Amino acid sequence: NFQIHSEVQALHTARVRYDWPGDGKLDLSVQQGQSIEILRVENNPSGKWLARSTSGNYGYISNTCV
């Protein structure tokens, strides 16, 4: 479960290009066509961005799936 303790402003809104199930407990599972908000593109695990789903879930996504 990802913990965010303050309001985070989205940098971008993106549409997921392909399903990505995530490979860690801090990852956000996303499906093709889903709209997500990109919150942070730096200071993340390698190859991942911090994102928020439209339902308010947070997690890392592969930066190649958007």
Phi, psi and omega in degrees: 000129183270132182253120174241125187257001177214165179294132182246128179276131179287139175278320183212157166250135184224159175250133183289131183274333177205156180302137176221113185281348185082154181229017178209166184290344178262006181274152178256118177286130182228156180242151179307134178090346180292141176267131179224161176255132176270123185258326183208131180248355178238160179059042177241170171303151183306129176078010183231154174238151175277131185223164176228133177280167179294341177272001175093008177277143181247152174170176178272143174235158174293133181286359177265350185269001177237000000 
